[in-house]
């Protein structure tokens, strides 16, 4: 998948050369930043945490289950037309 680079210049050669240099999808970059920031914040706030260690595992499991359900709902909403066509199969 390629992402077009938008510049203020309409010169095609300049735009194509910029596009060729960008071979990585920006999602990977922003996801890595998000994980790094989340890890840093969680380590920074670990000492001030009010959650007991015995409760932590249930909170983590609830977060994972919520993320899985949310991801499935999001995919279903993004492809509502396909779901509507196949509604008799469920």
PyMOL commands that set and color helices and strands:
alter all, ss='L'
color gray80, all
select helices_A, chain A and resi 12-21+26-44+53-78+80-85+87-89
alter helices_A, ss='H'
color red, helices_A
deselect
rebuild
show_as cartoon
